[in-house]
Amino acid sequence: MTKANILIVEDEAIVAADLADKLERAGYAISGTVSRGEHAVRMVRQNRPDLILMDIRLAGPLDGIEVAESLKSFTDVPVVFLTAHSDDETIRRAGFTDPFGYILKPFVERDLTTQIDIALYRYQAERALRDSEGKYRALVETAFDGIITLDEQGTILSCNAAAERMFGYPRKDLLRRNVAILMPDAFPAGPRSWLGHSATPETGGVSGGLEESTGRRCDGIIFPLEISLNRTSMGTPITYTVIIRDVTERHAIHQKVCRLAEQLEQRVEIRTAELVQSQARLRVLAAELSLIEQRERKRLATDLHDHLAQLLVLGRLQLGQAKALMIGHSAAALVDKTVDVLNESLQYTRTLIADLSPPVLQDFGLPSALEWLGDHMQQHKLTVGVRWSGSQELSLPGDISVLLFQSVRELLINAAKHAGSGKAVVSAEQRDGSLLIEVRDDGQGFDPKAIRGDMTPQSSKFGLFSIKERMIAMGGQFDLRSSPGEGTTATLILPINKPAPVSSAVDPAQPPPRESNEGAGASPLSPENDSRTALIRVLLADDHTVVRQGLRSLMESYADMVVVGEAGNGIEAVAMADALLPDVVIMDVNMPKMNGVDATGQIKTRHPSMVVIGLSMHDDIRYEQGMKTAGAAAYITKDSISDHLHNLIRANCPANRREIPGEDDVLSHAHPNGDIELFTQDRPF
């Protein structure tokens, strides 16, 4: 332990020497002995001691009390007075210098060392306290949060610089004022009440949680605060420290985040609505494609039946007649072989017709078609039992029957491929205004969740998804229940008490009948029947009926579009553009009689403001250049129609669209034979 250095200030040399001897024996170091006050001041400046033992009565102009007062101006060295005088005046004067001790002469050595030890300990404690207070003060003054000290009545005892900046008051204007000037709503009943219980000196420090409140600046502006109150004194009087944080920026950020979240939610709702709308359109298109497929099957089957099959039958009859007229066994044998070939061809043609579009469905309806299908599935090594409960009288549109039949056939083919049992049952009944068709097998089954993964073959996943979307498009439901080892049950549910919303397209095998003007009211596109007087009017020009049907279905799925006509070649397109004056013409590049490039040139010459959009299967730049040179506003390939055609039309359509034609405007229909029938609401054109 380092010895404490003590400076002795004593004008009696014998006493000073005795003190030095006693202190050295007690383990202290003597830094010096002086007899005059001014010498003591000079020595302290040169070599600061740890303690000064000071006689009050000194020789010279300064006594010990005056020396102590002088030392306080530049040092905090502790002073212990040593004197033979104990009168009240001397003690009073000495008290003003904050001495660390007062020893009366004569003294006992033990009392002397005890006083010195106490003085040194007190000095170290006070110095540590001052250092701690300095650090605390620096921390408080440099804190970003406002810090205020209050008494029990809420009077401000102190505050830091952050509180000054936060509220706009100088510190001198806040001291001894009530905290309500800064926070009117924070402590209406005082700090103790705010803590929620009565604070007593025995409970020690009491801390409150964070609370939201408001503050008021010197200019009257109210702003949000976050405050925390702590009882800091350990005795009386009780004091409280309030930590204040300005959360204006946080609130602004929170409000911005809320606004952004609301905007995001709105955007999500918009995107969700768009996705739902797109899904609905895709569902309609999927159903439309299924119908187109079935219609094409029907057309092929009809062509095979009406042409090829009849020719085969005719050839068979003619060969039979020729055989009767022939002479010679060799020629007859050759004819027999030819007849066998024709018979085989005829049988294959019949089978092909049935596979494409079973006539029983068109002639006898869905119940009979399902029974036929049950027998037909023997070719796939699947035994099917068909059960129809209740009445088989059904009044279903042809399209609906075709889609239901196709769905049941796909389910049975899946069972034949994957069930592994070789048996299935089709049950159908009418119940509560709905038609229920159940396809059940007792095969190996599967986990329906695997449909969303990679466990199920891709063709099966797509087939089941296609059936589900097809049923939803018809306004029905598709339910699938299965588990490994328990078989599979698929249920088709379709309301039959109201028309199902499947398709508005025209059967490609049959031209739409001309509307009668006698007693039937206005034509379908006349203003009387269509109030959409500001829609974009579209003319479709394509030599493929299926493409036109798909385009019409797509256009009619948009609320701002109306198809006013369809043309099958370039000449029809020019004539219908003259008659109907559409806003937009969707023009196929490759068409018979007149191609799309020439037709576009004629239309733009006659109607410069009419918008023409080129359409083709080809993505060769020369097709696009040819159409744009002819005057087309844009060009699009057929594989991107569903993605971009609507936006392309809207982007190029003139802002001021003409309204749907009035009483004398012309409507049209293009017949499959190439003739164009033009008419107005009241009379033929």
Secondary structure, 3 states (H helix, E strand, C coil): CCCCEEEEECCCHHHHHHHHHHHHHCCCEEEEEECEHHHHHHHHHHCCCCEEEEECCCECCCCHHHHHHHHCCCCCCCEEEEECCCCHHHHHHHHCCCCCEEEECCCCHHHHHHHHHHHHHHHHHHHHHHHHHHHHHHHHHHCCCEEEEEECCCEEEEECHHHHHHHCCCHHHHCCCEHHHCCCCCCCCCHHHHHCCCCCHHHCCEECCCEEEEEECCCCCEEEEEEEEEECCCCCCCEEEEEEEECHHHHHHHHHHHHHHHHHHHHHHHHHHHHHHHHHHHHHHHHHHHHHHHHHHHHHHHHHHHHHHHHHHHHHHHHHHHHHHCCCHHHHHHHHHHHHHHHHHHHHHHHHHHHHCCHHHHHHCHHHHHHHHHHHHHHHCCEEEEEEECCCCCCCCHHHHHHHHHHHHHHHHHHHHHHCCCEEEEEEEEECCEEEEEEEECCCCCCHHHHHCCCCCHHHHHHHHHHHHHHHHCCCEEEEEECCCCCEEEEEEEECCCCCCCCCCCCCCCCCCCCCCCCCCCCCCCCCCCCCCCCEEEEEECCCHHHHHHHHHHHHCCCCEEEEEEECCHHHHHHHHHHHCCCEEEEECCCCCCCHHHHHHHHHHHCCCCEEEEEECCCCHHHHHHHHHHCCCEEEEHHHHHHHHHHHHHHHCCCCCCCCCCCCCCEEEECCCCCEEEECCCCEC
